[in-house]
Amino acid sequence: MSSEEVLKCSLCSEPAITNIRYAKLRLCKKHFIEYIQNKVFKTIKRYELIKNGWRVLVAVSGGRDSIALLHILSVISKQLGFNVLALHLDLGITDYSRRAREVVESFCRSLEVPLIVVDLKELLGVRLPDLVIRSRRPACSLCGLLKRYLINVVGIESKVNVVVLGHHLDDLLTYVMKNFLLQKLNDISKLGPKTESEGPLVGRVRPLYEVSGNETSLYVSIQGLPVVDGVCPYKVVGSIEGEVRKFLDSIEGRNPGIKIALARGIAKNIEFYKVGLRSNVGTCRYCGMPTSGDVCAFCKLTEKVLGSSTGPIVRSKIKEVVSSYR
């Protein structure tokens, strides 16, 4: 086979821009875009993530993955008959959060997708860097706690059918393997294509479940989609997650398709990882949000750092913000 033939798209005579080894396809720009959109479409159908007539809340950070996902969903929502509502959390992380918010606001306007912006400073009077200093907790741990709580509250108060997250294949499998190595098997049950609703909590779905990080990056590049430049200043370098990802990449390099096979296996056996998982969810005595204890993690944090549990105030403010989007 000549080099000229290798560079041609498998579906047309245009130059190929990528070689998808696990699918044995070389694709041009047009057919790569169609391939990724169709893959997300099939993932939604395969795992029954979104149904006709639903309102979905898409968490959009401004990074490549969530921007790609929002764009794809805005395209295929017409085929599947669901309505898209975007959510952006502004945690006040120096200039990074300002740039991310500008990207998301501009992008949502271009797509004509309604956007809810939740500003941590407006809710608590402090930003994430302030909370990191006062709480003396790792920034990523604190960020995860805040995001989970705020997304859950917005999901409940906006009365959407499901929350959509931009976690892709590589993200999810990295944490699957990390939890397996640490034998935190129950945590793997939360890393499938969807997490069912529990009590008042709105379920979460991951339409990029079978799409790799490289594929979302290429999609963004080809489409010329706007993304926030740079990386979060709190990003940890040299973590175990990075080592696990390199390990998975090396196996995929020798055995194309092993990642998707693993992801589908996890999805198929997801109930196995729930064995022994206790379902003793109650409600926080301050804010009423679901928690396994008497007080939720968010109210414990704000009580310790700010002097009072601000969950009820936060819920009230968010309810007011999202009232016009119901």
C-alpha positions as CSV (number, residue, x, y, z in Angstrom):
1,M,0.0,0.0,0.0
2,S,1.5,3.4,-1.0
3,S,1.8,6.3,1.4
4,E,-0.7,8.2,-0.7
5,E,-3.3,5.4,-0.1
6,V,-2.6,5.3,3.6
7,L,-3.3,9.0,3.9
8,K,-6.8,8.7,2.4
9,C,-10.0,8.5,4.4
10,S,-11.5,5.1,4.6
11,L,-14.9,6.4,3.6
12,C,-14.0,8.9,0.9
13,S,-11.1,10.1,-1.2
14,E,-10.3,13.1,1.1
15,P,-7.0,13.2,3.0
16,A,-7.2,11.4,6.4
17,I,-6.4,13.4,9.5
18,T,-6.4,10.5,12.0
19,N,-6.1,6.8,12.2
20,I,-8.5,5.2,14.6
21,R,-6.7,1.9,15.1
22,Y,-9.4,0.1,17.3
23,A,-12.0,0.8,14.6
24,K,-9.6,0.2,11.7
25,L,-10.6,3.5,10.2
26,R,-8.7,6.4,8.7
27,L,-10.9,9.5,8.6
28,C,-11.0,12.9,7.1
29,K,-12.3,15.9,9.0
30,K,-15.9,15.5,7.9
31,H,-16.1,11.8,8.6
32,F,-14.2,12.1,11.9
33,I,-16.8,14.7,13.2
34,E,-19.6,12.4,12.1
35,Y,-17.9,9.4,13.7
36,I,-17.6,11.1,17.1
37,Q,-21.1,12.5,17.0
38,N,-22.5,9.1,16.0
39,K,-20.4,7.4,18.8
40,V,-21.9,9.6,21.4
41,F,-25.4,9.1,19.9
42,K,-24.9,5.3,20.1
43,T,-23.5,5.5,23.6
44,I,-26.6,7.4,24.8
45,K,-28.8,4.7,23.1
46,R,-26.7,1.7,24.2
47,Y,-26.8,2.7,27.9
48,E,-30.1,4.5,27.9
49,L,-28.6,7.7,29.2
50,I,-31.1,10.3,28.0
51,K,-34.7,9.8,26.9
52,N,-37.0,11.7,24.5
53,G,-38.5,14.8,26.2
54,W,-36.0,15.1,28.9
55,R,-34.3,18.3,30.2
56,V,-30.6,17.6,30.8
57,L,-28.2,19.7,32.8
58,V,-24.7,19.7,31.2
59,A,-21.8,20.7,33.6
60,V,-19.4,22.8,31.5
61,S,-16.0,23.9,32.9
62,G,-14.6,25.5,29.7
63,G,-12.1,22.7,29.2
64,R,-11.9,20.6,26.0
65,D,-14.0,17.7,27.2
66,S,-17.0,19.6,28.4
67,I,-16.9,22.0,25.5
68,A,-16.8,19.1,23.0
69,L,-19.6,17.3,24.8
70,L,-21.9,20.4,24.9
71,H,-21.3,21.0,21.2
72,I,-22.1,17.3,20.4
73,L,-25.2,17.3,22.5
74,S,-26.5,20.5,21.0
75,V,-26.3,18.7,17.6
76,I,-27.8,15.3,18.5
77,S,-30.4,16.7,20.9
78,K,-32.6,17.4,17.9
79,Q,-32.4,13.7,16.8
80,L,-33.1,12.3,20.3
81,G,-35.6,15.0,21.3
82,F,-34.2,16.3,24.6
83,N,-33.5,19.9,25.8
84,V,-30.0,21.1,26.9
85,L,-29.4,23.4,29.8
86,A,-25.7,24.3,30.7
87,L,-24.2,24.9,34.1
88,H,-20.9,26.6,34.9
89,L,-19.4,26.8,38.4
90,D,-17.2,29.9,38.9
91,L,-15.0,29.0,41.9
92,G,-12.9,32.1,41.7
93,I,-9.6,30.4,41.0
94,T,-7.5,33.5,40.1
95,D,-7.5,34.5,36.5
96,Y,-8.2,30.9,35.3
97,S,-11.8,31.0,36.5
98,R,-12.4,34.4,34.8
99,R,-11.2,33.1,31.5
100,A,-13.1,29.9,31.8
101,R,-16.3,31.7,32.5
102,E,-15.9,34.0,29.6
103,V,-15.3,31.1,27.2
104,V,-18.4,29.2,28.5
105,E,-20.7,32.2,28.4
106,S,-19.6,33.1,24.8
107,F,-19.9,29.5,23.6
108,C,-23.4,29.0,25.1
109,R,-24.6,32.2,23.4
110,S,-23.3,30.9,20.1
111,L,-25.1,27.6,20.5
112,E,-28.2,29.4,21.9
113,V,-28.0,27.1,24.9
114,P,-29.4,28.5,28.2
115,L,-26.7,28.8,30.8
116,I,-26.8,28.8,34.6
117,V,-23.7,30.4,36.3
118,V,-23.2,29.7,40.0
119,D,-20.5,32.0,41.5
120,L,-18.9,30.8,44.7
121,K,-18.0,34.3,45.8
122,E,-21.7,35.4,45.5
123,L,-22.8,32.3,47.5
124,L,-20.3,32.3,50.3
125,G,-18.5,35.6,50.1
126,V,-15.2,33.7,49.6
127,R,-13.4,32.0,46.7
128,L,-11.8,28.6,46.5
129,P,-8.3,29.9,47.2
130,D,-9.6,31.5,50.4
131,L,-11.2,28.2,51.5
132,V,-8.0,26.3,50.7
133,I,-6.0,28.6,53.0
134,R,-8.6,28.6,55.8
135,S,-9.4,24.9,55.7
136,R,-5.8,23.7,55.1
137,R,-7.2,21.0,52.8
138,P,-5.8,20.0,49.4
139,A,-7.3,22.2,46.7
140,C,-8.4,19.3,44.5
141,S,-10.2,17.6,47.4
142,L,-12.0,20.8,48.3
143,C,-12.8,21.5,44.7
144,G,-14.4,18.1,44.3
145,L,-16.5,18.5,47.4
146,L,-17.8,21.9,46.3
147,K,-18.5,20.8,42.7
148,R,-20.4,17.7,43.9
149,Y,-22.6,19.7,46.3
150,L,-23.3,22.6,44.0
151,I,-24.1,20.4,41.0
152,N,-26.4,18.3,43.1
153,V,-28.2,21.4,44.4
154,V,-28.6,22.9,40.9
155,G,-29.8,19.5,39.6
156,I,-32.5,19.3,42.3
157,E,-33.6,22.9,42.2
158,S,-33.7,23.1,38.4
159,K,-35.9,20.0,38.2
160,V,-33.9,18.5,35.3
161,N,-34.1,14.8,34.5
162,V,-30.4,14.1,34.6
163,V,-27.0,15.8,35.0
164,V,-24.5,15.2,32.2
165,L,-20.8,15.1,32.9
166,G,-17.9,15.4,30.5
167,H,-15.8,12.5,31.9
168,H,-14.3,10.5,29.0
169,L,-13.0,7.0,28.5
170,D,-9.5,7.8,29.8
171,D,-10.7,9.7,32.9
172,L,-13.0,6.9,33.9
173,L,-10.8,3.9,33.3
174,T,-7.9,5.6,35.2
175,Y,-10.0,5.8,38.3
176,V,-11.4,2.3,37.8
177,M,-7.9,0.9,37.8
178,K,-6.8,3.1,40.7
179,N,-9.8,2.0,42.8
180,F,-9.1,-1.6,41.8
181,L,-5.4,-1.3,42.9
182,L,-6.6,0.1,46.2
183,Q,-9.4,-2.4,46.4
184,K,-12.0,0.3,46.7
185,L,-14.4,-1.9,44.6
186,N,-17.6,-0.1,45.7
187,D,-16.2,3.2,44.2
188,I,-16.0,1.5,40.8
189,S,-19.8,1.3,40.8
190,K,-19.8,5.1,40.4
191,L,-17.6,5.1,37.3
192,G,-19.9,3.5,34.8
193,P,-21.9,5.2,32.0
194,K,-24.5,6.4,34.5
195,T,-25.2,6.8,38.2
196,E,-28.8,6.3,39.0
197,S,-30.8,8.9,41.0
198,E,-30.9,8.3,44.7
199,G,-33.6,9.9,46.8
200,P,-33.9,13.6,45.7
201,L,-30.5,13.4,43.9
202,V,-30.7,13.7,40.2
203,G,-28.9,10.8,38.3
204,R,-25.7,11.5,36.4
205,V,-24.7,10.3,32.9
206,R,-21.5,10.2,30.9
207,P,-22.1,10.3,27.1
208,L,-18.3,10.4,26.5
209,Y,-18.0,7.0,28.1
210,E,-16.5,5.4,25.0
211,V,-14.7,8.5,23.6
212,S,-11.0,9.0,24.4
213,G,-9.4,12.2,25.6
214,N,-7.4,12.4,22.3
215,E,-10.6,12.1,20.4
216,T,-12.3,15.0,22.3
217,S,-9.2,17.1,21.8
218,L,-9.1,16.5,18.0
219,Y,-12.8,17.2,17.8
220,V,-12.4,20.6,19.5
221,S,-9.4,21.4,17.3
222,I,-11.1,20.5,14.0
223,Q,-14.3,22.3,14.9
224,G,-12.4,25.4,16.1
225,L,-14.3,25.4,19.4
226,P,-13.2,27.8,22.1
227,V,-11.6,26.4,25.2
228,V,-10.0,28.0,28.3
229,D,-6.2,28.3,27.7
230,G,-3.7,26.9,30.2
231,V,-4.4,24.5,33.1
232,C,-5.8,24.9,36.5
233,P,-3.1,26.2,38.9
234,Y,-4.0,23.6,41.4
235,K,-3.4,20.6,39.0
236,V,-1.3,18.0,40.6
237,V,1.7,16.8,38.7
238,G,3.2,13.3,39.1
239,S,0.1,11.7,40.7
240,I,-0.8,8.0,40.7
241,E,-3.5,8.7,38.2
242,G,-0.9,9.8,35.7
243,E,1.0,6.6,36.1
244,V,-2.1,4.5,35.7
245,R,-3.0,6.4,32.5
246,K,0.4,5.7,31.0
247,F,0.0,2.0,31.9
248,L,-3.4,1.9,30.1
249,D,-2.1,3.8,27.1
250,S,0.8,1.3,26.7
251,I,-1.6,-1.6,26.7
252,E,-3.9,0.1,24.2
253,G,-1.0,0.8,22.0
254,R,-0.3,-2.9,21.7
255,N,-3.9,-4.0,21.8
256,P,-6.1,-1.4,20.1
257,G,-9.7,-1.5,21.5
258,I,-8.8,-2.9,24.9
259,K,-9.9,0.3,26.6
260,I,-13.4,0.2,25.1
261,A,-13.7,-3.5,25.9
262,L,-12.8,-2.8,29.5
263,A,-15.3,0.1,29.7
264,R,-18.1,-2.1,28.3
265,G,-17.1,-4.9,30.7
266,I,-17.4,-2.5,33.7
267,A,-20.8,-1.3,32.5
268,K,-22.0,-4.9,32.1
269,N,-20.8,-5.9,35.5
270,I,-21.6,-2.7,37.4
271,E,-24.0,-4.4,39.8
272,F,-21.1,-6.6,41.0
273,Y,-19.3,-3.6,42.3
274,K,-22.3,-2.5,44.3
275,V,-22.3,-5.7,46.4
276,G,-22.1,-4.9,50.1
277,L,-22.6,-1.2,49.4
278,R,-24.7,0.3,52.2
279,S,-27.6,2.6,51.2
280,N,-28.1,4.5,54.4
281,V,-28.6,7.9,52.9
282,G,-30.3,10.4,55.2
283,T,-30.6,14.2,55.1
284,C,-28.4,16.9,56.4
285,R,-30.0,18.5,59.5
286,Y,-29.0,21.9,58.2
287,C,-29.6,22.0,54.4
288,G,-31.7,18.9,53.8
289,M,-29.3,17.5,51.2
290,P,-28.7,13.8,51.1
291,T,-25.8,12.6,53.4
292,S,-24.7,9.4,55.1
293,G,-24.3,11.2,58.4
294,D,-26.1,13.8,60.4
295,V,-24.5,16.8,58.6
296,C,-23.3,16.8,55.0
297,A,-19.7,17.5,54.0
298,F,-20.5,20.9,52.7
299,C,-22.2,22.2,55.9
300,K,-19.3,20.7,58.0
301,L,-16.8,22.6,55.8
302,T,-18.6,25.9,56.0
303,E,-19.3,25.5,59.7
304,K,-15.6,25.0,60.3
305,V,-14.2,27.6,58.0
306,L,-16.9,30.3,58.0
307,G,-18.4,29.8,61.5
308,S,-21.8,28.6,60.4
309,S,-23.3,25.9,58.1
310,T,-24.3,27.9,55.0
311,G,-26.0,25.0,53.2
312,P,-29.5,26.4,53.7
313,I,-28.5,29.9,52.4
314,V,-26.7,28.4,49.4
315,R,-29.7,26.3,48.5
316,S,-32.0,29.3,48.8
317,K,-29.7,31.4,46.5
318,I,-29.4,28.7,43.9
319,K,-33.1,28.2,43.9
320,E,-33.6,31.8,43.1
321,V,-30.9,31.7,40.4
322,V,-32.4,28.7,38.6
323,S,-36.1,29.6,39.0
324,S,-36.3,31.2,35.6
325,Y,-34.8,28.1,33.9
326,R,-37.4,25.6,35.1
